[in-house]
Amino acid sequence: MRVIRYAIALLAAATSVAEASSLRVSPILLDVSAPGASTMLTLHNDGAERVNVQIRVFRWTGTKGDPILEPTDSVVVSPPAAALAAGTDYVVRVVRVSKQPVVDEESYRILVDEIPEAGRGQASSVRFALRYSIPVFFAAANAEPAKIKWSIQEKGVSAVLTATNAGGRRVRIANLKLTDGLGEVVLKQPGLVGYALGRSATGWTLPVSLPAARRGPVRLLADSETGVIDAAVVVQPAR
């Protein structure tokens, strides 16, 4: 998965220069299989100044494109905050402390927020605070593989693609391509599209109208962590 960054511009004087952050996080996905219950995240400060960060973990239950994040006490991170000296690495422990056994697969996200120091930076610059959102999965040894059923519904000048996952494990969906019944490409969306979590339905609004798809089922091609997805999907008319 590519690193997800949310740039939040902090108010400053009118400027023409933006200062880039030196904070990096690796890996960009954490996957722990039973009986394992812990893993590590490494923070890197590639810059010449100290970087302050806050680290939090949330239960991830999102279904409609954007993650839905909820407070949790089943997984903890240590430490929850850190000050990274220039040019150094810092290790954060991620531990599932719940005594309940994992059923299928549990999904979490770790948010790593850069906290800019007050007064740092020039008056003619805007400093950006970065947020990294790192997926974390804890899976049971007997978790059922993903089992996806696809559907597409027209919605005016757009369309809603839904992945209904009857399996226990998630699917990572990337490099989406749709072709109509005549083999013409109607949509290409490179990069990460999102995740279809286990035992849930996840929908994405696509910037494409699909009336031509009535000439036949849409062919859906995408990449996943287990290989190429190739499915025929009938387009449902708008309700």
Secondary structure, DSSP 8 states (H G I E B T S, - for coil): ----EEEEE---SS-SEEE---EEEE-S-EEEETT--EEEEEEEE-SSS-EEEEEEEEEE---SSS--EEE-SSEEEE-SEEEE-TT-EEEEEEEE---S---SEEEEEEEEEE---TT-S-TTEEEEEEEEEEEEEEE-TT-----EEEEEEEETTEEEEEEEE-SSS-EEEEEEEEE-TTS-EEEEEEEEEEEE-TTEEEEEEES---GGGGGS-EEEEEEETTEEEEEEE-EE---
